[in-house]
Amino acid sequence: MRKIFWEDPYQQRLITKVASVYGSQILLEETIGFSFSGGQESDKISINGLPVINSHIDGKLIYYELEDGHELSQGDSVVMEIDWPRRYKLMRLHFAAELILELVTRKWRLEKIGARIAEEKARIDFIFNKNISSIFEDILYEYNEIIKMNKPIMTGFSDIDNQRRFWKIDGFAEVPCGGTHVKSTSEVGFVLLKRKNIGGSKERIEISLVN
């Protein structure tokens, strides 16, 4: 299965063919629809105007679930479309969270224990026995400097056979990641940080876009 969301995460519409059908589960020859992975939520997708109600990854394949009665068959030509405003927010918030995580783990060596990238905000959970908002000023200073530099965000395969990918900013970092990304740090934009204590020396950073 060709995953066009890696080649061109800005593509919003795709004409492709049905590779196979297993009841309500549809496998396509290629796709622009990202399925939940690495904490990044799935795209909202339609296939021939029918809403995808769920998706899951099985090895290198992504199966899309439609409601019963979809009437699609192997070999059918279909149109896949994604909810672009949602995808774009996810792309920006995904990288904002990745950048915050890289800065926190690099300088404070905190252990990440969870993450989620949703449409309106992202979160990262850490083991930390202090109020994590005490480091927000330092985090945001470094984060904002990278954003203002408008650095290109490069992506690619570190292992094609196993479909392992990375993002990279020259002079800063190369990080394993299979999500969707914008082209530059300025496109990510500035963020607001909010602290939440989740108990037992566990602290959460919630990340939202300024605009």
Secondary structure, 3 states (H helix, E strand, C coil): CEEHHHHCCCCCEEEEEEEEEECCEEEECEECCCCCECCECCCCEEECCEECCEEEEECCEEEEECCCCCCCCCCCEEEEEECHHHHHHHHHHHHHHHHHHHHHHHHHCCEEEEEEECCCCEEEEEECCCCHHHHHHHHHHHHHHHHHCCCECEEEEEECCCCEEEEEECCCEEEECCCCCCCEHHHHCCEEEEEEECCCCEEEEEEEECC
